[in-house]
Amino acid sequence: MNRQELLERYTALERDFSGIDLSGADLEKLNLSGINLSGANLRQTNLKETNLNNANLSQADLSQANLSDAFLFLANLNVAKLRGANLRGATLADANLEDADLTGADLTDANLGGASWFGANLTNVRNASDLAGIFCNSPDNPNLKLLSTLREACQGLFYTYGSESDYPYQVFLWEVNQRGEFNLEKLFLAMGHLKGITLDDFYTGDINTLEWFQILNYRGEGSAMLKGAQEVIQGFRTLMAQLEPYLTNWQVYRLTSNTQDEIEIDLYTYILIGQTAVGDWLGLSTELSSEWQAVHLMGCSPIPLGRDLAIAKPENQAAIEVLESASSRIERFENIDYLECFVGEIAEQRDLMLKKLFDRAGFIKIAELGEGFFGEDDQDNNEEHNQNQNFANLVKSNLTNFQFYRFSQVIVHVYLVGQTEDGDWIIIHTQSTET
């Protein structure tokens, strides 16, 4: 098929082109949003500046294709072949790149915010941003053997504890020399759960033009969700105006699960961070209702994070009082039944403040490691039982300083993080379906 035939059929509202052969075709600058090209042959195809937003490119062969400056927002590239592909300047925000082969691909200046990379092959990838860097390791890192051993040990095992579906384990290595000291904020940035927002856009910009609201258009959602999202951001703006005299170094994140089934929660979840006059950190977030928060308590014991000296400092009292007073004047969200309103936290250390804020808001629960993390222990299946035990023993005998996180609502992301002997960190990720 050539460019003209594809364009004519697409213009006639045909969208299913799965398995088609477009290898070497010139499709530059076409609008193909929402197209189904799953399993298509797109080798060496020119897709420069092409609109492939919300397109299905799963299992497509895009080896050596030119995708420079292409628009792939929300695109499904699961198991796609992108070996040697040119993705310079491409927009891959919120794209699914799980198990994709990007060997030798060029990601210079690509927008990778919120993209999902689990299982992707990033061998010799060029100019990967920080978001993708966690999936690449230094060839001389002494923990690569442990990483390989853990991956082999959990091969074929599934996380089933409290879950309606079985999910595999994925194991990653956090190299401190390459990525800096580990903390929860950096983990969620690397995994695409935290997305930075330009302060001007969030505080004073036109709410209706915010990039992530375009998800509603792609999914054909009604105005109720947009109205709820506008209500949340307007509430933040009211609080920011009240707090502006007391805080500097403002920063705004959107917290997202990267799960399209939970788009409603993703649209309403923001983290606002500011620094007080004495250098302490104050954070503000929307809060889940107690009924929704209970989902995160399944099978784990929350860790008490305690109080912090920042809350008692006289220099911080004005900001704390404004936060408490302003948030109390904002009524519960009318259009969102699973949100309460706003919560705030303050601490001397940014990492502790964020942990307290995430935990209190209910989107992330920080808990003790339970035995259920290593799967249901089926005593009748000796082979599975022994493999579960071996995996658990390897983790506990090689790692210390464990941190355990549960994030999101229906599709829950589960993270176990432990420190290696030389100070690097091993990250074990899985998921759980809980309705």
Secondary structure, 3 states (H helix, E strand, C coil): CCHHHHHHHHHCCCCECCCCECCCCECCCCECCCCECCCCECCCCECCCCECCCCECCCCECCCCECCCCECCCCECCCCECCCCECCCCECCCCECCCCECCCCECCCCECCCCECCCCECCCCECCCHHHHCCCCCCCCCCHHHHHHHHHHCCCCEECCCCCCCEECEEEEECHHHHCCCCHHHHHHHCCCEEEECHHHHHCCCHHHCHHHHHHHHHCCCHHHHHHHHHHHHHHHHHHHHHCCCCEEEEEEEECCCCHHHHHHHHHCEEEEEECCCCCEEEEEEEECHHHHHHHHCCCCECCCCCCHHHHCHHHHHHHHHHHHHHHHCCCCCCCCCEEEEEEEEECCHHHHHHHHHHHHCCEEEECCCHHHHCCCCCCCHHHHHHHHHHHHHHHHHCEEEEEEEECCCEEEEEEEEECCCCCEEEEEEEEECC
